[in-house]
Amino acid sequence: MKDPYQIVRRPLLTEKSDHLRESGNQYCFEVDRRANKLQIKKAVEELFQVKVRQVRVQNVQGKIKSMGRYSGKRADWKKAFVALREGEVIELFEGV
């Protein structure tokens, strides 16, 4: 799992992530479940050419959904909160 595009799946654009971006210079991403903090840090630095200060991860459990008498489960996934150093900005998120 060396490719940074396989580690960082997509950015998460929610109200909470907008607040974190504005107040604490933190960005949220959906990442591969097998990736660790060091791999996430290297992938973000390589993809966006920024310096990462801190990475926090959260394992999100998939919800159980039912439709009539049938039930299923959504997939589990991992969320990463990436804090950048002072003065660093990811241009992808600006103006969203």
C-alpha positions in Angstrom: 0.0 0.0 0.0 2.6 2.5 -1.1 0.5 4.6 -3.5 -0.8 7.8 -1.8 -4.0 7.7 -3.9 -4.8 4.4 -2.4 -4.3 5.6 1.2 -6.2 8.9 1.0 -9.6 8.0 -0.6 -11.5 11.3 -0.5 -11.9 14.5 1.5 -14.7 14.8 4.0 -16.7 18.0 3.6 -19.1 18.3 6.6 -20.0 21.1 9.0 -17.6 19.7 11.6 -14.7 19.5 9.1 -15.4 23.1 8.0 -15.2 24.3 11.6 -12.0 22.4 12.2 -10.4 23.8 9.0 -11.3 27.4 9.9 -10.4 27.2 13.6 -7.5 24.7 13.9 -6.1 24.3 10.4 -7.2 20.6 10.4 -8.5 18.7 7.4 -10.6 15.5 7.3 -10.1 12.6 4.9 -11.5 9.1 4.4 -8.5 6.8 4.4 -7.8 3.1 3.8 -8.6 1.0 6.9 -5.2 -0.6 6.9 -3.2 2.6 6.8 -1.4 3.8 9.9 -0.7 7.4 11.0 2.8 7.5 9.4 1.5 6.3 6.1 -1.3 8.8 6.2 1.1 11.6 7.0 3.5 10.8 4.1 0.6 10.4 1.7 -0.9 13.8 2.6 2.5 15.5 2.4 3.2 14.0 -1.0 -0.3 14.7 -2.5 -0.7 18.3 -1.4 2.9 19.4 -0.8 2.3 20.5 2.8 3.9 19.8 6.1 1.8 17.8 8.6 2.0 18.5 12.3 -0.3 15.8 13.7 -2.6 12.9 12.5 -5.5 11.6 14.5 -7.5 8.6 13.2 -11.0 7.3 14.0 -12.4 3.9 13.1 -16.1 4.4 12.1 -18.4 1.4 12.4 -20.8 0.8 9.6 -24.5 1.2 10.4 -27.0 -1.6 10.2 -29.7 -0.8 7.7 -32.9 -2.6 7.1 -35.4 -2.5 4.2 -38.5 -4.4 5.0 -37.6 -7.8 6.5 -34.1 -7.7 5.0 -31.2 -6.2 6.9 -27.6 -5.5 5.9 -24.6 -3.6 7.1 -22.7 -0.7 5.6 -18.9 -1.1 5.4 -16.6 0.0 8.2 -14.2 2.8 7.3 -11.5 5.0 8.8 -11.5 8.8 9.2 -8.3 10.8 9.5 -7.9 14.3 11.0 -4.8 15.9 9.7 -3.4 19.0 11.4 -1.0 21.2 9.3 1.8 23.4 10.5 1.3 27.1 10.8 1.0 28.9 7.4 0.3 25.7 5.5 -3.0 25.5 3.5 -4.5 22.9 1.2 -5.8 24.8 -1.8 -8.3 22.1 -2.7 -10.5 23.2 0.3 -10.3 26.9 -0.1 -13.5 28.5 -1.4 -15.6 25.4 -0.8 
